[in-house]
Amino acid sequence: MEGYCAGALAATRKPDQLDRLDQELARQQAIIASGDQLAWVRANMDFHIYLVGSLNNALFNEWMVPLASHTMRIGFRMNARRARMEESLQEHSAVVEAIRRRDPDRARALASKHLYVTTVLMKQLFNDIGLMEK
């Protein structure tokens, strides 16, 4: 769903939406520099919520908000390493760059890849804490 939203935003974005995405990236960079892991989890989710919310689709928003709440609980543990926060920022930046260039296919692919990486890391975490059978 987020891949679709990133692609749609790349095709239709307005300057104020791009400004907001740039502000989100700058916020993430500052948080990483400060080392505030809890603030990172919130900023990371705000970025994803904005990607989905920027389309002003009530159904997408209805889907995203509860998912975001659950994901944030896991995000603190998943982003315990500063390196993962930096990798996420790089992935977010690549998505925004594709949106900036109005490249829907690339924005969709990059957002989907970012979420795939997150899914793999989440499964590893669940495995490590014994929530999934090996």
C-alpha angles and dihedrals in degrees: 000000000000091000089055091048093050090050093048091048091051089054096047108022123145125210093254090055091052090048089054092050090050089051091051091052092049090049091051091049092052092048092051089050090052093047093227101154095183092052088049092056090053094045091047091053092044088057092053093044090051092051090055096036094051090077091060091224110153093204093052091047091049089054097044105049098061091041090052091054092054094042092053090059090057094037095071091061095039092053097047089119117074087215091064091051089052091047090051091050090052090050091048090048091053091052091050091048090054089049090049090053091047091239105149096178093052093043090051093047094047094047090048092049091050091053091046090056089048090051092051091049091047091053090049090051092049089049092049093052094043101252094122131048115242 
